[in-house]
């Protein structure tokens, strides 16, 4: 049983179902359609999709490829990383709305008879038996309580995990100097094509090209949204025009703060990712900073490692008791390395930038070791995972139902 239909939960459910494991995925919302979620699919995740035969279907989704990451300062543009230097087929980051990505994974998972998806299912408590977690209790859209029992419960329900709370676990917090205000503005012909970071004295903004509109992330000091809101929407419009002059004349399309989403940035990690019968992965185990945009990809890597390690035991119907610690050992180290790098960027670049003038940033791509390693770090991660759990023959539930109907007629 997996709680949470985000990238970690959906990918793990798919990998287990395609291997023949009976798996139930619980998602507390009615659908996946929520704006301003992470949606940068890095080469490590593209490789996983390739390994399970979904790369072609993924690339049919509306997306934009980014081959180069850069920062625009008052002094000009500074390249950060050139992903075209990566090995393999996927030398870019694909920007895809997260709901499309999750729809793709769950649609594929439905082709396997062992997959069950419950929407509008919010976890309220854990089922405990003989000192172990043996499932969850959840509330459906009508407010009715239900119980699901399982040999393994996986919490993949995000940074505000209901399962983690019910288990009495609390992550160690490392702090963050910023929050992020998300909103969108129309895009016009002649605008820049690639996503970029804009840095100026006391101001940071990320601009993501969505073809017909810009998804904008305005970085503010931690807890600073109340002050921003008090200054009125006109103040936010002026900030946008100052940082991105090409949007002048379009900021009036931002009508008020009801069109704005606020991400309270957290950086944390559990010291222990498992209890008997329970494993936590993705943001439930480690909330990532937006720095490098790797949150989805770390979550997917957790899912792949989990499937590889515990999948064979689950296929035999066994509770993978000793294997949960193995998942934690494998994924905790790369997570800690990425978070350490995020903390450096937060403290050495973001905090000073929010406090005053931006120091001149050198072109680090001129340094050979940085030019070589940074694309790998961003694109592939510290310990990229590969799918090893063998898939069973694909058999869609729809085909099964049609066949059963025909048998009934005969």
C-alpha positions in Angstrom: 0.0 0.0 0.0 1.4 3.4 -1.0 0.1 6.7 0.4 0.6 9.7 -1.9 0.2 9.9 -5.7 3.1 12.2 -6.4 6.2 11.3 -8.4 7.6 8.9 -5.8 4.3 7.1 -5.1 3.1 6.9 -8.7 6.4 5.6 -10.0 6.8 3.0 -7.2 3.2 1.8 -7.8 3.8 1.4 -11.5 7.1 -0.5 -11.0 5.6 -2.9 -8.5 2.4 -3.4 -10.5 4.2 -4.1 -13.7 6.3 -6.7 -11.9 3.1 -8.5 -10.6 2.8 -7.1 -7.1 -0.7 -6.3 -5.9 -0.5 -2.6 -5.0 -3.0 0.1 -3.9 -2.1 3.8 -4.4 -4.0 6.3 -2.2 -4.2 10.0 -3.3 -5.9 12.5 -1.1 -7.0 14.8 -3.9 -9.7 14.2 -6.6 -7.1 14.6 -9.4 -3.5 15.6 -10.1 -4.4 19.0 -11.5 -2.6 21.5 -9.1 -0.6 24.4 -10.5 2.9 25.5 -9.4 4.3 22.1 -8.6 7.7 20.9 -9.5 7.9 19.8 -13.1 11.5 19.6 -14.1 12.2 16.1 -15.5 16.0 15.5 -15.5 18.0 13.1 -17.6 18.1 10.6 -14.7 14.3 10.3 -14.8 14.1 10.3 -18.6 16.5 7.3 -18.5 14.1 5.5 -16.1 11.2 6.2 -18.4 13.2 4.8 -21.2 14.0 1.6 -19.3 10.3 1.0 -18.7 9.2 1.8 -22.2 7.6 5.1 -21.5 10.1 7.6 -23.0 8.2 7.9 -26.3 4.8 8.4 -24.6 6.4 11.0 -22.3 7.8 13.0 -25.2 4.4 13.1 -26.8 3.3 15.2 -23.8 3.5 19.0 -24.2 7.0 19.8 -23.0 10.0 22.1 -23.6 13.6 21.0 -23.5 16.2 23.1 -21.8 19.8 22.3 -22.8 21.6 25.1 -20.9 21.0 26.6 -17.5 21.9 30.3 -17.1 21.6 33.3 -14.8 20.9 36.8 -15.9 22.4 39.5 -13.7 22.6 43.2 -14.1 26.0 42.7 -15.7 24.8 40.2 -18.3 24.1 36.5 -18.8 26.2 33.9 -16.9 26.1 30.3 -18.0 25.7 27.8 -15.2 25.6 24.4 -16.7 25.5 22.9 -20.3 23.7 19.6 -20.2 24.7 18.9 -23.8 28.0 17.6 -22.2 26.2 14.7 -20.6 26.6 11.1 -21.9 23.7 9.2 -23.2 20.5 10.1 -25.2 19.0 12.6 -22.7 21.1 15.7 -22.6 18.4 18.2 -21.5 15.8 18.9 -18.8 12.2 18.5 -19.9 9.7 20.9 -18.5 6.3 19.1 -18.2 3.3 20.0 -16.1 3.5 17.5 -13.2 -0.2 16.5 -13.6 0.6 15.3 -17.1 3.6 13.3 -15.8 1.5 11.7 -13.0 -1.4 10.9 -15.4 1.1 9.1 -17.7 2.4 7.0 -14.9 -1.0 6.0 -13.4 -2.5 5.5 -16.9 0.3 3.0 -17.6 -0.1 1.4 -14.2 -3.8 0.7 -14.9 -2.8 -1.7 -17.6 -1.7 -4.1 -14.9 -4.4 -6.0 -13.0 -2.7 -5.7 -9.6 -2.8 -1.9 -9.6 -5.6 -0.1 -7.7 -5.9 3.7 -7.4 -8.1 5.4 -4.8 -8.6 9.1 -5.2 -10.0 11.4 -2.5 -8.5 9.0 0.1 -6.8 10.9 3.0 -4.9 8.8 5.5 -6.1 9.4 9.0 -4.2 6.7 11.0 -2.0 3.6 10.8 -3.0 0.0 11.4 -0.7 -1.5 13.9 -0.4 -5.2 14.8 2.3 -7.1 16.8 4.5 -4.0 16.9 4.5 -3.3 13.2 2.6 -1.1 10.7 0.1 -3.3 8.8 -1.7 -0.7 6.7 -3.7 2.5 7.0 -7.1 4.0 7.8 -8.3 6.6 5.4 -11.3 8.8 4.9 -13.1 9.0 1.5 -14.8 11.9 -0.2 -18.0 11.2 1.7 -16.2 11.3 5.0 -16.5 7.5 5.5 -13.7 5.7 7.2 -12.0 2.7 5.6 -9.1 0.4 6.4 -6.5 -1.2 4.1 -4.1 -3.9 5.4 -0.8 -4.5 3.7 2.5 -6.3 4.3 4.3 -3.0 3.5 3.1 0.6 3.8 5.0 3.2 1.9 4.6 6.9 2.8 5.1 9.0 -0.3 2.6 11.7 0.6 4.9 14.7 0.6 6.5 17.2 2.9 3.4 17.5 5.0 3.0 13.7 5.2 -0.1 12.4 7.1 1.5 9.0 7.4 4.7 10.5 8.9 2.6 12.4 11.4 0.6 9.3 12.4 3.9 7.4 12.8 5.2 10.0 15.2 8.3 10.8 13.1 9.7 14.3 12.7 12.5 15.4 10.2 15.6 17.3 11.1 15.2 20.8 9.7 18.1 22.6 8.0 16.4 25.9 7.4 15.9 28.0 4.2 16.4 31.7 3.7 13.6 32.1 1.2 10.0 31.3 0.1 8.8 31.3 -3.5 5.8 33.1 -4.9 4.5 31.5 -8.1 2.3 33.1 -10.8 2.0 33.3 -14.5 2.0 35.9 -17.2 1.3 35.7 -21.0 4.2 34.9 -23.3 4.7 36.6 -26.6 6.7 35.9 -29.8 10.2 37.2 -29.5 10.4 36.4 -25.8 13.5 34.4 -24.6 13.1 30.7 -25.3 15.1 29.0 -22.5 14.2 29.1 -18.8 16.6 31.3 -16.7 17.3 32.7 -13.3 17.2 36.5 -13.0 19.2 38.0 -10.2 19.5 41.6 -9.1 20.0 43.6 -5.9 17.7 42.1 -3.3 15.7 40.2 -6.0 15.6 36.8 -7.6 13.2 35.4 -10.1 13.0 32.2 -12.1 11.3 32.3 -15.5 10.0 29.1 -17.1 8.8 29.1 -20.7 5.4 27.4 -20.9 4.9 28.2 -24.6 1.8 30.3 -24.2 2.7 31.7 -20.8 5.6 32.3 -18.4 5.5 30.5 -15.1 7.4 32.8 -12.8 8.9 32.1 -9.4 9.6 35.3 -7.4 12.0 34.4 -4.5 11.3 36.4 -1.3 12.9 36.4 2.1 11.6 33.6 4.4 8.3 34.6 5.8 8.1 37.7 3.6 4.8 37.1 1.8 2.8 39.2 4.2 4.9 42.2 3.5 4.7 41.6 -0.2 1.0 41.3 -0.1 0.7 44.4 2.1 2.5 46.3 -0.7 -0.3 45.4 -3.1 -0.3 43.7 -6.5 1.0 46.9 -8.1 4.2 46.5 -6.1 4.6 42.9 -7.4 4.0 44.1 -11.0 6.7 46.7 -10.6 9.1 44.1 -9.4 8.4 41.9 -12.4 8.9 44.8 -14.8 12.1 45.8 -13.2 13.6 42.3 -13.4 12.0 41.3 -16.7 11.5 44.4 -18.8 10.3 42.4 -21.8 7.1 41.7 -19.8 6.3 45.4 -19.5 2.7 45.9 -20.6 1.7 42.4 -19.7 1.9 42.6 -15.9 -1.6 44.0 -15.8 -2.7 40.4 -16.5 -1.8 39.6 -12.9 -5.0 40.8 -11.3 -4.5 40.0 -7.6 -2.9 37.8 -5.0 -5.6 35.2 -5.5 -3.8 34.2 -8.7 -0.6 33.6 -6.7 0.7 30.5 -5.1 3.2 30.5 -2.2 5.7 27.8 -1.5 7.1 27.8 2.0 10.6 26.4 1.2 11.8 23.6 3.5 14.9 21.6 3.6 14.7 18.6 6.0 15.5 14.9 6.3 14.4 12.1 8.5 17.1 10.5 10.6 15.2 7.2 10.2 13.2 6.4 7.1 11.5 3.2 8.3 9.7 1.4 11.0 8.6 -2.2 11.0 6.2 -2.5 8.1 6.6 1.2 7.1 9.0 3.0 4.7 9.1 6.7 3.9 10.4 8.0 0.6 10.4 11.2 -1.5 9.4 14.4 0.3 7.9 12.4 3.1 11.5 11.4 4.0 13.4 14.5 2.8 12.0 17.8 1.6 14.2 19.4 -1.0 14.9 23.0 -1.7 14.0 24.3 -5.2 17.7 24.8 -5.8 18.8 22.8 -8.9 15.1 21.7 -9.4 15.9 18.1 -8.5 13.0 17.3 -6.1 11.0 15.1 -8.6 14.1 13.3 -9.7 15.2 12.4 -6.2 11.7 11.1 -5.5 11.8 9.0 -8.6 15.2 7.6 -7.7 13.9 6.6 -4.3 11.0 4.8 -6.0 13.3 2.9 -8.3 15.6 1.8 -5.5 12.6 0.8 -3.4 11.2 -1.3 -6.2 14.5 -3.0 -6.9 15.2 -3.8 -3.3 11.8 -4.8 -1.8 10.0 -5.8 -5.0 11.3 -9.5 -5.1 10.2 -10.0 -1.5 6.8 -8.6 -2.1 6.3 -10.9 -5.1 6.8 -13.8 -2.7 4.2 -12.2 -0.4 6.7 -11.6 2.3 7.1 -8.5 4.5 10.5 -7.1 3.5 11.6 -6.4 7.1 15.4 -6.2 6.8 15.2 -4.6 3.3 13.8 -1.3 4.4 17.0 -0.3 6.1 18.8 -1.2 2.9 16.6 1.3 0.9 17.4 4.0 3.5 21.2 3.3 3.4 21.2 3.4 -0.4 19.2 6.6 -0.8 20.1 8.6 2.3 23.7 9.3 1.2 22.9 10.8 -2.2 20.1 12.8 -0.6 22.4 14.2 2.0 25.0 15.2 -0.7 22.4 17.1 -2.7 20.9 18.8 0.3 24.4 19.9 1.4 25.0 21.5 -2.0 21.6 23.2 -1.8 22.5 24.6 1.6 25.7 26.0 0.2 23.8 27.7 -2.6 21.2 29.0 -0.2 23.7 30.5 2.2 26.4 31.7 -0.2 24.2 32.9 -3.1 20.5 33.3 -2.3 20.7 34.8 1.2 23.2 37.5 0.2 21.3 38.2 -3.0 18.1 38.7 -1.1 19.9 41.0 1.3 21.6 43.4 -1.1 23.6 43.8 -4.3 24.5 40.6 -6.1 28.3 40.0 -6.2 29.7 39.5 -9.7 29.3 35.8 -10.5 32.1 34.3 -12.5 31.6 32.0 -15.4 32.3 28.7 -13.7 31.9 26.7 -16.9 35.3 28.0 -17.8 36.7 25.8 -15.0 37.2 22.3 -16.6 36.2 20.2 -13.5 33.1 22.3 -12.9 32.2 22.2 -16.7 32.3 18.4 -16.5 30.9 17.6 -13.1 28.1 20.1 -12.6 25.9 18.9 -15.6 26.3 15.4 -14.2 25.4 16.5 -10.7 22.3 18.4 -11.9 21.2 16.0 -14.7 22.1 12.6 -13.3 22.5 13.1 -9.6 24.9 11.4 -7.2 23.7 7.8 -7.5 21.4 7.4 -10.5 19.1 4.3 -10.2 18.2 1.9 -13.0 15.2 -0.4 -13.1 16.1 -4.0 -12.3 12.7 -5.4 -11.3 11.5 -7.5 -14.2 8.1 -6.7 -15.7 5.4 -9.3 -16.1 3.4 -9.5 -19.4 1.3 -6.4 -19.8 -2.4 -7.1 -19.6 -4.9 -4.3 -19.4 -7.9 -4.4 -17.1 -10.1 -3.1 -19.9 -9.2 -6.1 -22.1 -9.9 -8.4 -19.1 -13.3 -6.9 -18.6 -14.2 -7.1 -22.3 -13.1 -10.8 -22.3 -15.1 -11.6 -19.3 -18.2 -10.0 -20.9 -17.7 -12.0 -24.0 -17.3 -15.2 -22.0 -20.6 -14.4 -20.3 -22.4 -14.0 -23.6 -21.0 -17.3 -24.8 
